[in-house]
Amino acid sequence: MGRGIAQVLAAAGHEVLLVDHSIDALVSARRHLEKIMTRLIEKGRLSETDANVLLGRITYTETTEGLSEAALVIEAIVENLEVKQKVLGDLERVVSSSCILSTNTSSLSVSAIASALQEPERIIGLHFFNPAPLMKLVEVVPAIQTSEEVVNQSVTLMRDCGKTPVITKDTPGFIVNRVARPFYGEALRILEEGLADVATIDWAMTELGGFRMGPFTLMDYIGNDVNYTVTETVFKSFFYDPRYRPSFTQQRLSQAGYLGRKTGRGYYDYREGASQPEPVRDRERGQKILDRIVAMLINEAADAAYLNIATPLDLDLAMTLGVNYPKGLLKWADELGHDSVVSQLDFLYDLYREDRYRCSVRLRQGVPFFTT
Ligand SMILES: NC(=O)c1ccc[n+]([C@@H]2O[C@H](COP(=O)([O-])OP(=O)(O)OC[C@H]3O[C@@H](n4cnc5c(N)ncnc54)[C@H](O)[C@@H]3O)[C@@H](O)[C@H]2O)c1
């Protein structure tokens, strides 16, 4: 992620110091960025001069000393609380007193990371999406300790870099990794119950729902190991709320090394010559699958709005820009009518008697999220 974030900042005109303790990682980052620039020149998106200027703004180094003049540090190292605390704690002694320290963590508590600092009010989460130069969304995550000024400066800076910042509370999964859970979880549940196979569920979500990728294609793309770990982390972080319970199917695939595209097998078989399963193109059945998964996604977004994790506008921006959903989930709820989503969730709740299907109070209130 670090090299992508470096490209974003350099493209916005900032001098960037790319620090990594591994020389190999630095060499690989430089090669990668040079290759990207060549591609952009070939496609006519960037002149050779501009590409060279951009590359010239990035300095590669193994030490942090040069950061003493930095206005902002974006930490994007290994996802481990103790390591992040140690590295940011050490950095605090290097940087100036006005420097903002940020973390690109996907799953750790920013407040916990901040607790290791002498001046925790200067830390903030800046969660970029992969690939950083292409994905517009940045989740801005103030810790409990973060000062208002640091929040405002960070939002302005991200906007100046051409990003769309959304402010989110420091809770597990922030916005996207929390609200998107049912896209995978409910699809897996439908599969496990034998209601439909992977190809049919993917077909329903793409063909009828307008999602760019079906849940199984997407999980294979992300990697079942990565997707499973995120789900497990979110589940544990929410004190084992059944809404986020991981699936045995995905755990077993992950354990078996069926990680998806990267290992040649996942829910689908990517090996050469392998045949692909055909969906059952039954629109009535497909609509039921779509309605169920969308109702669960809307419920998650509505609850996040109810609990003030983010504003309805930011929640919808996050899901359309961060994971390319065809429309914002709360706008979708307004279009469908809250009553109809509540009926769908209550039907599932009555059927299963599981807390997983509890409907958000915010939907029961029946007040639209948007006025237009
Ligand atoms: N990969 C993604 O899609 C993605 C998306 C959003 C956020 N993130 C977050 O970004 C961070 C980095 O993820 P990644 O996928 O780029 O990981 P990565 O393993 O590809 O890169 C981490 C880099 O940090 C370097 N590093 C580790 N410890 C260091 C230290 N103490 N000092 C200096 N350099 C050190 C490593 O050499 C490596 O080059 C994580 O916190 C992750 O959760 C990742």
The ligand as an SDF file (V2000), in Angstrom:
LIG
                    3D

 44 48  0  0  0  0  0  0  0  0999 V2000
   -3.1560   -4.4530    1.1790 N   0  0  0  0  0  0  0  0  0  0  0  0
   -4.2890   -3.8070    1.2210 C   0  0  0  0  0  0  0  0  0  0  0  0
   -5.1700   -3.9830    0.3790 O   0  0  0  0  0  0  0  0  0  0  0  0
   -4.5310   -2.7930    2.3060 C   0  0  0  0  0  0  0  0  0  0  0  0
   -5.6140   -1.8970    2.1880 C   0  0  0  0  0  0  0  0  0  0  0  0
   -5.8110   -0.9260    3.1850 C   0  0  0  0  0  0  0  0  0  0  0  0
   -4.9630   -0.8770    4.2700 C   0  0  0  0  0  0  0  0  0  0  0  0
   -3.9420   -1.7830    4.3750 N   0  0  0  0  0  0  0  0  0  0  0  0
   -3.0710   -1.6660    5.5580 C   0  0  0  0  0  0  0  0  0  0  0  0
   -1.8410   -1.1220    5.1430 O   0  0  0  0  0  0  0  0  0  0  0  0
   -0.7800   -1.6630    5.9510 C   0  0  0  0  0  0  0  0  0  0  0  0
    0.2370   -2.3160    5.0460 C   0  0  0  0  0  0  0  0  0  0  0  0
   -0.3780   -3.3370    4.2990 O   0  0  0  0  0  0  0  0  0  0  0  0
    0.3260   -3.9500    2.9930 P   0  0  0  0  0  0  0  0  0  0  0  0
   -0.6550   -4.8920    2.3940 O   0  0  0  0  0  0  0  0  0  0  0  0
    0.8830   -2.8640    2.1570 O   0  0  0  0  0  0  0  0  0  0  0  0
    1.5140   -4.7850    3.6650 O   0  0  0  0  0  0  0  0  0  0  0  0
    2.9020   -5.2570    3.0250 P   0  0  0  0  0  0  0  0  0  0  0  0
    3.3670   -6.3750    3.8880 O   0  0  0  0  0  0  0  0  0  0  0  0
    2.7540   -5.4660    1.5670 O   0  0  0  0  0  0  0  0  0  0  0  0
    3.8600   -4.0010    3.2190 O   0  0  0  0  0  0  0  0  0  0  0  0
    4.3270   -3.5970    4.4700 C   0  0  0  0  0  0  0  0  0  0  0  0
    5.7050   -2.9880    4.2940 C   0  0  0  0  0  0  0  0  0  0  0  0
    6.0890   -2.4720    5.5540 O   0  0  0  0  0  0  0  0  0  0  0  0
    7.4760   -2.7530    5.7470 C   0  0  0  0  0  0  0  0  0  0  0  0
    7.7200   -2.7500    7.1830 N   0  0  0  0  0  0  0  0  0  0  0  0
    7.2720   -3.6460    8.0960 C   0  0  0  0  0  0  0  0  0  0  0  0
    7.6790   -3.2890    9.3370 N   0  0  0  0  0  0  0  0  0  0  0  0
    8.3930   -2.1470    9.1930 C   0  0  0  0  0  0  0  0  0  0  0  0
    9.0810   -1.2980   10.0960 C   0  0  0  0  0  0  0  0  0  0  0  0
    9.1100   -1.5590   11.3850 N   0  0  0  0  0  0  0  0  0  0  0  0
    9.7090   -0.2030    9.5930 N   0  0  0  0  0  0  0  0  0  0  0  0
    9.6880    0.0690    8.2760 C   0  0  0  0  0  0  0  0  0  0  0  0
    9.0530   -0.7180    7.3720 N   0  0  0  0  0  0  0  0  0  0  0  0
    8.4260   -1.7970    7.8260 C   0  0  0  0  0  0  0  0  0  0  0  0
    7.6810   -4.1090    5.0860 C   0  0  0  0  0  0  0  0  0  0  0  0
    9.0350   -4.2850    4.7210 O   0  0  0  0  0  0  0  0  0  0  0  0
    6.7660   -4.0040    3.8640 C   0  0  0  0  0  0  0  0  0  0  0  0
    7.4410   -3.5220    2.7370 O   0  0  0  0  0  0  0  0  0  0  0  0
   -1.4500   -2.6060    6.9410 C   0  0  0  0  0  0  0  0  0  0  0  0
   -1.7100   -1.9090    8.1230 O   0  0  0  0  0  0  0  0  0  0  0  0
   -2.7430   -2.9750    6.2370 C   0  0  0  0  0  0  0  0  0  0  0  0
   -3.7450   -3.3630    7.1310 O   0  0  0  0  0  0  0  0  0  0  0  0
   -3.6950   -2.7130    3.4190 C   0  0  0  0  0  0  0  0  0  0  0  0
  1  2  1  0
  2  3  2  0
  2  4  1  0
  4  5  1  0
  4 44  2  0
  5  6  2  0
  6  7  1  0
  7  8  2  0
  8  9  1  0
  8 44  1  0
  9 10  1  0
  9 42  1  0
 10 11  1  0
 11 12  1  0
 11 40  1  0
 12 13  1  0
 13 14  1  0
 14 15  2  0
 14 16  1  0
 14 17  1  0
 17 18  1  0
 18 19  2  0
 18 20  1  0
 18 21  1  0
 21 22  1  0
 22 23  1  0
 23 24  1  0
 23 38  1  0
 24 25  1  0
 25 26  1  0
 25 36  1  0
 26 27  1  0
 26 35  1  0
 27 28  2  0
 28 29  1  0
 29 30  1  0
 29 35  2  0
 30 31  1  0
 30 32  2  0
 32 33  1  0
 33 34  2  0
 34 35  1  0
 36 37  1  0
 36 38  1  0
 38 39  1  0
 40 41  1  0
 40 42  1  0
 42 43  1  0
M  CHG  2   8   1  16  -1
M  END
$$$$
